Amino acid sequence: MALRLFKKRVDTFDYEASRTCKVCNNAFKGRYCNVCGEKIIEPDERSIRSFLKELFGAFTSLEGKLISSLILLVRRPGQLSKNISNGQRVPYMKMMSLFLVTNSFYFFFPVFDSYNSSLQTQMNNLGRHSDRVTAIVEKYVSEKKISIGEFEKQYNEQSTNLSKTLIIILVVMFSLGSAVINYSKGKFFFDHLLFSLEFYSFQILLNLVILANVFVYIIRTAFRLGWNWNFLLSDNFFTILGTLTLMYWLFFAERNFFNQKWYWSIPKAILLLTVMIKSVDIYRMMLFYITMETL
């Protein structure tokens, strides 16, 4: 006799009994309301076993969708947005959910402060804007009679908290740039939002999380061996590497999502990269002033 580890539960549900939906008060027969879709909860579904089964199913479903989405995100730039835009949504995570997941990775494993710009970055690395920031900060600490160290701690905490929400501004700005650059393709703005969410998911996940943290590990390992490989995270090296990865993604995304010819994909990828760089500059300025207003 075959050994069964899990015995299938006998279905004793009464499909002929009339029921009233607790959500919309509709009278119906069966497990689900034929108007709103609400499901009848049976006593067995309140058990620990049922809870664990549902939890396992939710986890494996989410894990499968996440892996499918990430593979497509890297291997076929723009294809994930195209599939979702065309109605193929079940196999993948929702694009906003994917963006939020990659965004959480960025804040959990920070190497660069690209999108949560610290006070030191604001005061020293942003050209003329840094000059204005320095003047504003000096006036603020003088009026509040606090040290620059105390202010820096307050500012960085508030800036980090705000950036977790305000980062969506980058998505919107990039979507506007994409809508203008690819206007001739007749896409809805919703499509450009999908495209932008996919782009920033790639940028954050590959460049700011995976590559940055891999390089940190390599640098630490090299240091133990007596080698100095700090150049891997230098501005010049990482900027060049980041530019190459983004150009790769944007070129093939133009080909896949917008069906561009290759000779149009190159200049449009350059224009989109320029939009991204300029929008990050604007975002950092906005982040500083909003942080100052909320301190």
TAHU-V63983 format. One record per backbone hydrogen bond with DSSP energy under -1.0 kcal/mol. CO is the residue of the C=O (numbers start at 0). NH is the residue of the N-H. If there is no record, write none. Layout:
co:CO nh:NH
co:CO nh:NH
This chain:
co:12 nh:14
co:18 nh:27
co:20 nh:24
co:25 nh:20
co:27 nh:18
co:30 nh:39
co:32 nh:36
co:37 nh:32
co:41 nh:44
co:42 nh:45
co:43 nh:46
co:46 nh:50
co:47 nh:51
co:48 nh:52
co:49 nh:53
co:50 nh:54
co:51 nh:55
co:52 nh:56
co:53 nh:57
co:54 nh:58
co:55 nh:59
co:56 nh:60
co:57 nh:61
co:58 nh:62
co:59 nh:63
co:60 nh:64
co:61 nh:65
co:62 nh:66
co:63 nh:67
co:64 nh:68
co:65 nh:69
co:66 nh:70
co:67 nh:71
co:68 nh:72
co:69 nh:73
co:70 nh:74
co:71 nh:75
co:75 nh:78
co:77 nh:81
co:78 nh:82
co:79 nh:83
co:80 nh:84
co:81 nh:85
co:82 nh:87
co:83 nh:86
co:86 nh:88
co:88 nh:91
co:93 nh:97
co:94 nh:98
co:95 nh:99
co:96 nh:100
co:97 nh:101
co:98 nh:102
co:99 nh:103
co:100 nh:104
co:101 nh:105
co:102 nh:106
co:103 nh:107
co:104 nh:108
co:117 nh:121
co:118 nh:122
co:119 nh:123
co:120 nh:124
co:125 nh:128
co:126 nh:130
co:127 nh:131
co:128 nh:132
co:129 nh:133
co:130 nh:134
co:131 nh:135
co:132 nh:136
co:133 nh:137
co:134 nh:138
co:135 nh:139
co:136 nh:140
co:137 nh:141
co:138 nh:142
co:139 nh:143
co:140 nh:145
co:146 nh:150
co:147 nh:151
co:148 nh:152
co:149 nh:153
co:150 nh:154
co:151 nh:155
co:152 nh:156
co:153 nh:157
co:154 nh:158
co:155 nh:159
co:156 nh:160
co:157 nh:161
co:158 nh:162
co:159 nh:163
co:161 nh:164
co:161 nh:165
co:162 nh:166
co:164 nh:167
co:165 nh:168
co:166 nh:169
co:167 nh:171
co:168 nh:172
co:169 nh:173
co:170 nh:174
co:171 nh:175
co:172 nh:176
co:173 nh:177
co:174 nh:178
co:175 nh:179
co:176 nh:180
co:177 nh:181
co:179 nh:182
co:181 nh:184
co:182 nh:185
co:187 nh:191
co:188 nh:192
co:189 nh:193
co:190 nh:194
co:191 nh:195
co:192 nh:196
co:193 nh:197
co:194 nh:198
co:195 nh:199
co:196 nh:200
co:197 nh:201
co:198 nh:202
co:199 nh:203
co:200 nh:204
co:201 nh:205
co:202 nh:206
co:202 nh:207
co:203 nh:208
co:204 nh:209
co:205 nh:210
co:206 nh:211
co:208 nh:212
co:209 nh:213
co:210 nh:214
co:211 nh:215
co:212 nh:216
co:213 nh:217
co:214 nh:218
co:215 nh:219
co:216 nh:220
co:217 nh:221
co:218 nh:222
co:219 nh:223
co:220 nh:224
co:221 nh:226
co:222 nh:225
co:228 nh:231
co:229 nh:232
co:230 nh:233
co:233 nh:237
co:234 nh:238
co:235 nh:239
co:236 nh:240
co:237 nh:241
co:238 nh:242
co:239 nh:243
co:240 nh:244
co:241 nh:245
co:242 nh:246
co:243 nh:247
co:244 nh:248
co:245 nh:249
co:246 nh:250
co:247 nh:251
co:248 nh:252
co:249 nh:253
co:250 nh:254
co:251 nh:255
co:252 nh:256
co:253 nh:259
co:260 nh:263
co:260 nh:264
co:261 nh:265
co:263 nh:267
co:264 nh:268
co:265 nh:269
co:266 nh:270
co:267 nh:271
co:268 nh:272
co:269 nh:273
co:270 nh:274
co:271 nh:275
co:272 nh:276
co:273 nh:277
co:274 nh:278
co:275 nh:279
co:276 nh:280
co:277 nh:281
co:278 nh:282
co:279 nh:283
co:280 nh:284
co:281 nh:285
co:282 nh:286
co:283 nh:287
co:284 nh:288
co:285 nh:289
co:286 nh:290
co:287 nh:291
co:288 nh:292
co:289 nh:293
